[in-house]
Amino acid sequence: MEVPGPDSDWRSPQFRQKNVAQIEDAMRMAGTPHSKSSTDMENHAYVKAKSRNRPF
């Protein structure tokens, strides 16, 4: 059972949306076409993540 607290905030929709926005900014700055959307990229990282500090 997971205890709510600062370590579980990375799973909140708000935190995840912030990451999507950061990915979008990075994609825009790179200026190259991408085959996946920022939402797809964030979702892939989220599914693989074990914690906020150690994503893979």
PDB file of N, CA, C, O and CB in Angstrom:
ATOM      1  N   MET A   1       0.839  -1.183   0.000  1.00  0.00           N
ATOM      2  CA  MET A   1       0.000   0.000   0.000  1.00  0.00           C
ATOM      3  C   MET A   1       0.882   1.244   0.000  1.00  0.00           C
ATOM      4  O   MET A   1       1.843   1.334   0.764  1.00  0.00           O
ATOM      5  CB  MET A   1      -0.953  -0.001   1.216  1.00  0.00           C
ATOM      6  N   GLU A   2       0.551   2.193  -0.855  1.00  0.00           N
ATOM      7  CA  GLU A   2       1.338   3.419  -0.962  1.00  0.00           C
ATOM      8  C   GLU A   2       0.810   4.476  -0.008  1.00  0.00           C
ATOM      9  O   GLU A   2      -0.396   4.701   0.086  1.00  0.00           O
ATOM     10  CB  GLU A   2       1.323   3.948  -2.400  1.00  0.00           C
ATOM     11  N   VAL A   3       1.719   5.114   0.692  1.00  0.00           N
ATOM     12  CA  VAL A   3       1.363   6.157   1.636  1.00  0.00           C
ATOM     13  C   VAL A   3       1.363   7.493   0.900  1.00  0.00           C
ATOM     14  O   VAL A   3       2.355   7.838   0.257  1.00  0.00           O
ATOM     15  CB  VAL A   3       2.343   6.180   2.849  1.00  0.00           C
ATOM     16  N   PRO A   4       0.265   8.254   0.981  1.00  0.00           N
ATOM     17  CA  PRO A   4       0.231   9.553   0.309  1.00  0.00           C
ATOM     18  C   PRO A   4       1.271  10.498   0.919  1.00  0.00           C
ATOM     19  O   PRO A   4       1.513  10.474   2.126  1.00  0.00           O
ATOM     20  CB  PRO A   4      -1.182  10.176   0.402  1.00  0.00           C
ATOM     21  N   GLY A   5       1.864  11.308   0.089  1.00  0.00           N
ATOM     22  CA  GLY A   5       2.850  12.268   0.558  1.00  0.00           C
ATOM     23  C   GLY A   5       3.625  12.844  -0.597  1.00  0.00           C
ATOM     24  O   GLY A   5       3.263  12.644  -1.757  1.00  0.00           O
ATOM     25  N   PRO A   6       4.704  13.571  -0.288  1.00  0.00           N
ATOM     26  CA  PRO A   6       5.472  14.253  -1.331  1.00  0.00           C
ATOM     27  C   PRO A   6       6.011  13.321  -2.415  1.00  0.00           C
ATOM     28  O   PRO A   6       6.100  13.724  -3.575  1.00  0.00           O
ATOM     29  CB  PRO A   6       6.614  14.988  -0.705  1.00  0.00           C
ATOM     30  N   ASP A   7       6.372  12.083  -2.064  1.00  0.00           N
ATOM     31  CA  ASP A   7       6.938  11.178  -3.051  1.00  0.00           C
ATOM     32  C   ASP A   7       5.906  10.696  -4.053  1.00  0.00           C
ATOM     33  O   ASP A   7       6.270  10.291  -5.157  1.00  0.00           O
ATOM     34  CB  ASP A   7       7.567  10.000  -2.365  1.00  0.00           C
ATOM     35  N   SER A   8       4.619  10.728  -3.699  1.00  0.00           N
ATOM     36  CA  SER A   8       3.589  10.256  -4.625  1.00  0.00           C
ATOM     37  C   SER A   8       3.003  11.382  -5.474  1.00  0.00           C
ATOM     38  O   SER A   8       2.156  11.118  -6.327  1.00  0.00           O
ATOM     39  CB  SER A   8       2.479   9.574  -3.856  1.00  0.00           C
ATOM     40  N   ASP A   9       3.425  12.620  -5.268  1.00  0.00           N
ATOM     41  CA  ASP A   9       2.915  13.749  -6.056  1.00  0.00           C
ATOM     42  C   ASP A   9       3.214  13.599  -7.546  1.00  0.00           C
ATOM     43  O   ASP A   9       2.485  14.137  -8.379  1.00  0.00           O
ATOM     44  CB  ASP A   9       3.512  15.052  -5.545  1.00  0.00           C
ATOM     45  N   TRP A  10       4.277  12.876  -7.890  1.00  0.00           N
ATOM     46  CA  TRP A  10       4.651  12.728  -9.293  1.00  0.00           C
ATOM     47  C   TRP A  10       3.597  11.961 -10.086  1.00  0.00           C
ATOM     48  O   TRP A  10       3.631  11.954 -11.317  1.00  0.00           O
ATOM     49  CB  TRP A  10       5.991  12.025  -9.403  1.00  0.00           C
ATOM     50  N   ARG A  11       2.682  11.328  -9.404  1.00  0.00           N
ATOM     51  CA  ARG A  11       1.627  10.588 -10.087  1.00  0.00           C
ATOM     52  C   ARG A  11       0.367  11.419 -10.327  1.00  0.00           C
ATOM     53  O   ARG A  11      -0.568  10.952 -10.977  1.00  0.00           O
ATOM     54  CB  ARG A  11       1.274   9.364  -9.292  1.00  0.00           C
ATOM     55  N   SER A  12       0.338  12.626  -9.814  1.00  0.00           N
ATOM     56  CA  SER A  12      -0.860  13.457  -9.951  1.00  0.00           C
ATOM     57  C   SER A  12      -1.024  13.944 -11.394  1.00  0.00           C
ATOM     58  O   SER A  12      -0.035  14.134 -12.102  1.00  0.00           O
ATOM     59  CB  SER A  12      -0.792  14.660  -8.987  1.00  0.00           C
ATOM     60  N   PRO A  13      -2.262  14.144 -11.824  1.00  0.00           N
ATOM     61  CA  PRO A  13      -2.499  14.660 -13.180  1.00  0.00           C
ATOM     62  C   PRO A  13      -1.833  16.021 -13.415  1.00  0.00           C
ATOM     63  O   PRO A  13      -1.369  16.301 -14.520  1.00  0.00           O
ATOM     64  CB  PRO A  13      -3.999  14.777 -13.435  1.00  0.00           C
ATOM     65  N   GLN A  14      -1.787  16.853 -12.396  1.00  0.00           N
ATOM     66  CA  GLN A  14      -1.166  18.171 -12.543  1.00  0.00           C
ATOM     67  C   GLN A  14       0.337  18.044 -12.823  1.00  0.00           C
ATOM     68  O   GLN A  14       0.870  18.725 -13.698  1.00  0.00           O
ATOM     69  CB  GLN A  14      -1.400  19.017 -11.274  1.00  0.00           C
ATOM     70  N   PHE A  15       1.002  17.181 -12.085  1.00  0.00           N
ATOM     71  CA  PHE A  15       2.437  16.979 -12.282  1.00  0.00           C
ATOM     72  C   PHE A  15       2.704  16.396 -13.662  1.00  0.00           C
ATOM     73  O   PHE A  15       3.641  16.803 -14.348  1.00  0.00           O
ATOM     74  CB  PHE A  15       3.014  16.057 -11.191  1.00  0.00           C
ATOM     75  N   ARG A  16       1.874  15.440 -14.063  1.00  0.00           N
ATOM     76  CA  ARG A  16       2.054  14.815 -15.370  1.00  0.00           C
ATOM     77  C   ARG A  16       1.818  15.820 -16.495  1.00  0.00           C
ATOM     78  O   ARG A  16       2.538  15.806 -17.493  1.00  0.00           O
ATOM     79  CB  ARG A  16       1.109  13.620 -15.525  1.00  0.00           C
ATOM     80  N   GLN A  17       0.816  16.696 -16.347  1.00  0.00           N
ATOM     81  CA  GLN A  17       0.549  17.704 -17.374  1.00  0.00           C
ATOM     82  C   GLN A  17       1.708  18.688 -17.478  1.00  0.00           C
ATOM     83  O   GLN A  17       2.037  19.149 -18.572  1.00  0.00           O
ATOM     84  CB  GLN A  17      -0.756  18.454 -17.067  1.00  0.00           C
ATOM     85  N   LYS A  18       2.322  19.010 -16.352  1.00  0.00           N
ATOM     86  CA  LYS A  18       3.500  19.890 -16.343  1.00  0.00           C
ATOM     87  C   LYS A  18       4.625  19.241 -17.149  1.00  0.00           C
ATOM     88  O   LYS A  18       5.323  19.921 -17.901  1.00  0.00           O
ATOM     89  CB  LYS A  18       3.971  20.183 -14.880  1.00  0.00           C
ATOM     90  N   ASN A  19       4.800  17.933 -16.994  1.00  0.00           N
ATOM     91  CA  ASN A  19       5.828  17.233 -17.750  1.00  0.00           C
ATOM     92  C   ASN A  19       5.520  17.218 -19.245  1.00  0.00           C
ATOM     93  O   ASN A  19       6.428  17.355 -20.065  1.00  0.00           O
ATOM     94  CB  ASN A  19       5.976  15.811 -17.237  1.00  0.00           C
ATOM     95  N   VAL A  20       4.257  17.055 -19.601  1.00  0.00           N
ATOM     96  CA  VAL A  20       3.867  17.096 -21.010  1.00  0.00           C
ATOM     97  C   VAL A  20       4.235  18.458 -21.608  1.00  0.00           C
ATOM     98  O   VAL A  20       4.758  18.531 -22.720  1.00  0.00           O
ATOM     99  CB  VAL A  20       2.343  16.820 -21.169  1.00  0.00           C
ATOM    100  N   ALA A  21       3.960  19.524 -20.871  1.00  0.00           N
ATOM    101  CA  ALA A  21       4.287  20.876 -21.347  1.00  0.00           C
ATOM    102  C   ALA A  21       5.794  21.046 -21.513  1.00  0.00           C
ATOM    103  O   ALA A  21       6.237  21.673 -22.476  1.00  0.00           O
ATOM    104  CB  ALA A  21       3.743  21.938 -20.372  1.00  0.00           C
ATOM    105  N   GLN A  22       6.587  20.500 -20.598  1.00  0.00           N
ATOM    106  CA  GLN A  22       8.043  20.582 -20.707  1.00  0.00           C
ATOM    107  C   GLN A  22       8.542  19.795 -21.909  1.00  0.00           C
ATOM    108  O   GLN A  22       9.467  20.234 -22.592  1.00  0.00           O
ATOM    109  CB  GLN A  22       8.708  20.066 -19.427  1.00  0.00           C
ATOM    110  N   ILE A  23       7.950  18.653 -22.177  1.00  0.00           N
ATOM    111  CA  ILE A  23       8.323  17.860 -23.346  1.00  0.00           C
ATOM    112  C   ILE A  23       7.971  18.617 -24.619  1.00  0.00           C
ATOM    113  O   ILE A  23       8.757  18.639 -25.566  1.00  0.00           O
ATOM    114  CB  ILE A  23       7.623  16.484 -23.324  1.00  0.00           C
ATOM    115  N   GLU A  24       6.792  19.237 -24.648  1.00  0.00           N
ATOM    116  CA  GLU A  24       6.387  20.037 -25.817  1.00  0.00           C
ATOM    117  C   GLU A  24       7.378  21.157 -26.079  1.00  0.00           C
ATOM    118  O   GLU A  24       7.758  21.392 -27.226  1.00  0.00           O
ATOM    119  CB  GLU A  24       4.980  20.623 -25.612  1.00  0.00           C
ATOM    120  N   ASP A  25       7.802  21.852 -25.027  1.00  0.00           N
ATOM    121  CA  ASP A  25       8.785  22.932 -25.178  1.00  0.00           C
ATOM    122  C   ASP A  25      10.097  22.402 -25.753  1.00  0.00           C
ATOM    123  O   ASP A  25      10.675  23.008 -26.654  1.00  0.00           O
ATOM    124  CB  ASP A  25       9.042  23.619 -23.824  1.00  0.00           C
ATOM    125  N   ALA A  26      10.560  21.276 -25.232  1.00  0.00           N
ATOM    126  CA  ALA A  26      11.810  20.690 -25.710  1.00  0.00           C
ATOM    127  C   ALA A  26      11.690  20.267 -27.175  1.00  0.00           C
ATOM    128  O   ALA A  26      12.625  20.440 -27.957  1.00  0.00           O
ATOM    129  CB  ALA A  26      12.203  19.486 -24.841  1.00  0.00           C
ATOM    130  N   MET A  27      10.539  19.714 -27.537  1.00  0.00           N
ATOM    131  CA  MET A  27      10.319  19.303 -28.928  1.00  0.00           C
ATOM    132  C   MET A  27      10.317  20.517 -29.851  1.00  0.00           C
ATOM    133  O   MET A  27      10.888  20.480 -30.941  1.00  0.00           O
ATOM    134  CB  MET A  27       8.991  18.531 -29.064  1.00  0.00           C
ATOM    135  N   ARG A  28       9.677  21.582 -29.410  1.00  0.00           N
ATOM    136  CA  ARG A  28       9.622  22.805 -30.202  1.00  0.00           C
ATOM    137  C   ARG A  28      11.024  23.399 -30.385  1.00  0.00           C
ATOM    138  O   ARG A  28      11.377  23.853 -31.474  1.00  0.00           O
ATOM    139  CB  ARG A  28       8.690  23.831 -29.534  1.00  0.00           C
ATOM    140  N   MET A  29      11.812  23.392 -29.317  1.00  0.00           N
ATOM    141  CA  MET A  29      13.168  23.945 -29.369  1.00  0.00           C
ATOM    142  C   MET A  29      14.083  23.093 -30.244  1.00  0.00           C
ATOM    143  O   MET A  29      15.000  23.619 -30.875  1.00  0.00           O
ATOM    144  CB  MET A  29      13.753  24.056 -27.956  1.00  0.00           C
ATOM    145  N   ALA A  30      13.846  21.793 -30.289  1.00  0.00           N
ATOM    146  CA  ALA A  30      14.665  20.905 -31.117  1.00  0.00           C
ATOM    147  C   ALA A  30      14.446  21.198 -32.595  1.00  0.00           C
ATOM    148  O   ALA A  30      15.369  21.088 -33.402  1.00  0.00           O
ATOM    149  CB  ALA A  30      14.343  19.431 -30.813  1.00  0.00           C
ATOM    150  N   GLY A  31      13.221  21.569 -32.941  1.00  0.00           N
ATOM    151  CA  GLY A  31      12.919  21.951 -34.315  1.00  0.00           C
ATOM    152  C   GLY A  31      12.936  20.812 -35.317  1.00  0.00           C
ATOM    153  O   GLY A  31      12.981  21.058 -36.522  1.00  0.00           O
ATOM    154  N   THR A  32      12.901  19.591 -34.858  1.00  0.00           N
ATOM    155  CA  THR A  32      12.870  18.455 -35.772  1.00  0.00           C
ATOM    156  C   THR A  32      11.540  17.724 -35.617  1.00  0.00           C
ATOM    157  O   THR A  32      10.954  17.730 -34.535  1.00  0.00           O
ATOM    158  CB  THR A  32      14.064  17.494 -35.508  1.00  0.00           C
ATOM    159  N   PRO A  33      11.063  17.101 -36.680  1.00  0.00           N
ATOM    160  CA  PRO A  33       9.798  16.376 -36.575  1.00  0.00           C
ATOM    161  C   PRO A  33       9.928  15.147 -35.669  1.00  0.00           C
ATOM    162  O   PRO A  33      10.982  14.514 -35.619  1.00  0.00           O
ATOM    163  CB  PRO A  33       9.317  15.952 -37.967  1.00  0.00           C
ATOM    164  N   HIS A  34       8.864  14.822 -34.966  1.00  0.00           N
ATOM    165  CA  HIS A  34       8.845  13.676 -34.063  1.00  0.00           C
ATOM    166  C   HIS A  34       7.670  12.782 -34.424  1.00  0.00           C
ATOM    167  O   HIS A  34       6.610  13.257 -34.828  1.00  0.00           O
ATOM    168  CB  HIS A  34       8.757  14.130 -32.580  1.00  0.00           C
ATOM    169  N   SER A  35       7.874  11.490 -34.272  1.00  0.00           N
ATOM    170  CA  SER A  35       6.815  10.552 -34.626  1.00  0.00           C
ATOM    171  C   SER A  35       5.811  10.354 -33.498  1.00  0.00           C
ATOM    172  O   SER A  35       4.716   9.844 -33.734  1.00  0.00           O
ATOM    173  CB  SER A  35       7.414   9.222 -35.010  1.00  0.00           C
ATOM    174  N   LYS A  36       6.165  10.750 -32.272  1.00  0.00           N
ATOM    175  CA  LYS A  36       5.258  10.604 -31.136  1.00  0.00           C
ATOM    176  C   LYS A  36       4.919  11.972 -30.568  1.00  0.00           C
ATOM    177  O   LYS A  36       5.704  12.916 -30.665  1.00  0.00           O
ATOM    178  CB  LYS A  36       5.880   9.707 -30.046  1.00  0.00           C
ATOM    179  N   SER A  37       3.739  12.061 -29.977  1.00  0.00           N
ATOM    180  CA  SER A  37       3.329  13.312 -29.352  1.00  0.00           C
ATOM    181  C   SER A  37       3.972  13.423 -27.971  1.00  0.00           C
ATOM    182  O   SER A  37       4.476  12.439 -27.430  1.00  0.00           O
ATOM    183  CB  SER A  37       1.782  13.399 -29.247  1.00  0.00           C
ATOM    184  N   SER A  38       3.950  14.618 -27.416  1.00  0.00           N
ATOM    185  CA  SER A  38       4.486  14.828 -26.073  1.00  0.00           C
ATOM    186  C   SER A  38       3.703  14.024 -25.040  1.00  0.00           C
ATOM    187  O   SER A  38       4.275  13.544 -24.061  1.00  0.00           O
ATOM    188  CB  SER A  38       4.459  16.318 -25.712  1.00  0.00           C
ATOM    189  N   THR A  39       2.404  13.875 -25.255  1.00  0.00           N
ATOM    190  CA  THR A  39       1.580  13.078 -24.347  1.00  0.00           C
ATOM    191  C   THR A  39       1.986  11.613 -24.408  1.00  0.00           C
ATOM    192  O   THR A  39       2.061  10.949 -23.374  1.00  0.00           O
ATOM    193  CB  THR A  39       0.089  13.231 -24.691  1.00  0.00           C
ATOM    194  N   ASP A  40       2.251  11.097 -25.615  1.00  0.00           N
ATOM    195  CA  ASP A  40       2.708   9.718 -25.765  1.00  0.00           C
ATOM    196  C   ASP A  40       4.051   9.500 -25.071  1.00  0.00           C
ATOM    197  O   ASP A  40       4.261   8.483 -24.410  1.00  0.00           O
ATOM    198  CB  ASP A  40       2.818   9.355 -27.247  1.00  0.00           C
ATOM    199  N   MET A  41       4.954  10.464 -25.229  1.00  0.00           N
ATOM    200  CA  MET A  41       6.277  10.349 -24.612  1.00  0.00           C
ATOM    201  C   MET A  41       6.172  10.370 -23.087  1.00  0.00           C
ATOM    202  O   MET A  41       6.832   9.582 -22.410  1.00  0.00           O
ATOM    203  CB  MET A  41       7.194  11.486 -25.095  1.00  0.00           C
ATOM    204  N   GLU A  42       5.351  11.262 -22.546  1.00  0.00           N
ATOM    205  CA  GLU A  42       5.181  11.342 -21.096  1.00  0.00           C
ATOM    206  C   GLU A  42       4.543  10.074 -20.571  1.00  0.00           C
ATOM    207  O   GLU A  42       4.945   9.563 -19.526  1.00  0.00           O
ATOM    208  CB  GLU A  42       4.335  12.560 -20.711  1.00  0.00           C
ATOM    209  N   ASN A  43       3.560   9.565 -21.276  1.00  0.00           N
ATOM    210  CA  ASN A  43       2.885   8.340 -20.842  1.00  0.00           C
ATOM    211  C   ASN A  43       3.851   7.161 -20.826  1.00  0.00           C
ATOM    212  O   ASN A  43       3.805   6.341 -19.909  1.00  0.00           O
ATOM    213  CB  ASN A  43       1.692   8.031 -21.757  1.00  0.00           C
ATOM    214  N   HIS A  44       4.711   7.064 -21.810  1.00  0.00           N
ATOM    215  CA  HIS A  44       5.706   5.995 -21.852  1.00  0.00           C
ATOM    216  C   HIS A  44       6.622   6.082 -20.631  1.00  0.00           C
ATOM    217  O   HIS A  44       6.882   5.071 -19.979  1.00  0.00           O
ATOM    218  CB  HIS A  44       6.535   6.071 -23.156  1.00  0.00           C
ATOM    219  N   ALA A  45       7.106   7.273 -20.322  1.00  0.00           N
ATOM    220  CA  ALA A  45       7.975   7.458 -19.156  1.00  0.00           C
ATOM    221  C   ALA A  45       7.220   7.151 -17.866  1.00  0.00           C
ATOM    222  O   ALA A  45       7.774   6.529 -16.960  1.00  0.00           O
ATOM    223  CB  ALA A  45       8.529   8.897 -19.117  1.00  0.00           C
ATOM    224  N   TYR A  46       5.973   7.578 -17.774  1.00  0.00           N
ATOM    225  CA  TYR A  46       5.167   7.344 -16.565  1.00  0.00           C
ATOM    226  C   TYR A  46       4.960   5.848 -16.325  1.00  0.00           C
ATOM    227  O   TYR A  46       5.087   5.375 -15.196  1.00  0.00           O
ATOM    228  CB  TYR A  46       3.801   8.054 -16.682  1.00  0.00           C
ATOM    229  N   VAL A  47       4.645   5.113 -17.375  1.00  0.00           N
ATOM    230  CA  VAL A  47       4.389   3.680 -17.242  1.00  0.00           C
ATOM    231  C   VAL A  47       5.654   2.963 -16.771  1.00  0.00           C
ATOM    232  O   VAL A  47       5.572   2.018 -15.987  1.00  0.00           O
ATOM    233  CB  VAL A  47       3.898   3.085 -18.585  1.00  0.00           C
ATOM    234  N   LYS A  48       6.816   3.400 -17.241  1.00  0.00           N
ATOM    235  CA  LYS A  48       8.077   2.763 -16.883  1.00  0.00           C
ATOM    236  C   LYS A  48       8.613   3.211 -15.523  1.00  0.00           C
ATOM    237  O   LYS A  48       9.454   2.529 -14.937  1.00  0.00           O
ATOM    238  CB  LYS A  48       9.102   3.048 -17.944  1.00  0.00           C
ATOM    239  N   ALA A  49       8.137   4.342 -15.019  1.00  0.00           N
ATOM    240  CA  ALA A  49       8.689   4.931 -13.792  1.00  0.00           C
ATOM    241  C   ALA A  49       8.391   4.094 -12.557  1.00  0.00           C
ATOM    242  O   ALA A  49       7.302   3.542 -12.403  1.00  0.00           O
ATOM    243  CB  ALA A  49       8.141   6.329 -13.595  1.00  0.00           C
ATOM    244  N   LYS A  50       9.373   4.016 -11.695  1.00  0.00           N
ATOM    245  CA  LYS A  50       9.228   3.337 -10.413  1.00  0.00           C
ATOM    246  C   LYS A  50       9.031   4.370  -9.298  1.00  0.00           C
ATOM    247  O   LYS A  50       8.357   4.099  -8.303  1.00  0.00           O
ATOM    248  CB  LYS A  50      10.464   2.446 -10.122  1.00  0.00           C
ATOM    249  N   SER A  51       9.622   5.548  -9.474  1.00  0.00           N
ATOM    250  CA  SER A  51       9.484   6.647  -8.522  1.00  0.00           C
ATOM    251  C   SER A  51       9.817   7.946  -9.237  1.00  0.00           C
ATOM    252  O   SER A  51      10.240   7.934 -10.393  1.00  0.00           O
ATOM    253  CB  SER A  51      10.403   6.442  -7.277  1.00  0.00           C
ATOM    254  N   ARG A  52       9.628   9.065  -8.551  1.00  0.00           N
ATOM    255  CA  ARG A  52       9.932  10.357  -9.153  1.00  0.00           C
ATOM    256  C   ARG A  52      11.430  10.523  -9.367  1.00  0.00           C
ATOM    257  O   ARG A  52      11.851  11.094 -10.373  1.00  0.00           O
ATOM    258  CB  ARG A  52       9.398  11.489  -8.282  1.00  0.00           C
ATOM    259  N   ASN A  53      12.239  10.030  -8.435  1.00  0.00           N
ATOM    260  CA  ASN A  53      13.682  10.219  -8.503  1.00  0.00           C
ATOM    261  C   ASN A  53      14.397   9.212  -9.393  1.00  0.00           C
ATOM    262  O   ASN A  53      15.485   9.494  -9.895  1.00  0.00           O
ATOM    263  CB  ASN A  53      14.253  10.150  -7.134  1.00  0.00           C
ATOM    264  N   ARG A  54      13.819   8.080  -9.587  1.00  0.00           N
ATOM    265  CA  ARG A  54      14.450   7.039 -10.372  1.00  0.00           C
ATOM    266  C   ARG A  54      13.479   6.543 -11.433  1.00  0.00           C
ATOM    267  O   ARG A  54      12.796   5.538 -11.235  1.00  0.00           O
ATOM    268  CB  ARG A  54      14.917   5.882  -9.473  1.00  0.00           C
ATOM    269  N   PRO A  55      13.418   7.250 -12.562  1.00  0.00           N
ATOM    270  CA  PRO A  55      12.364   6.956 -13.534  1.00  0.00           C
ATOM    271  C   PRO A  55      12.433   5.586 -14.192  1.00  0.00           C
ATOM    272  O   PRO A  55      11.394   5.089 -14.627  1.00  0.00           O
ATOM    273  CB  PRO A  55      12.392   7.973 -14.585  1.00  0.00           C
ATOM    274  N   PHE A  56      13.593   4.947 -14.290  1.00  0.00           N
ATOM    275  CA  PHE A  56      13.633   3.660 -14.991  1.00  0.00           C
ATOM    276  C   PHE A  56      14.387   2.625 -14.218  1.00  0.00           C
ATOM    277  O   PHE A  56      14.513   1.487 -14.670  1.00  0.00           O
ATOM    278  CB  PHE A  56      14.252   3.815 -16.348  1.00  0.00           C
TER     279      PHE A  56
END
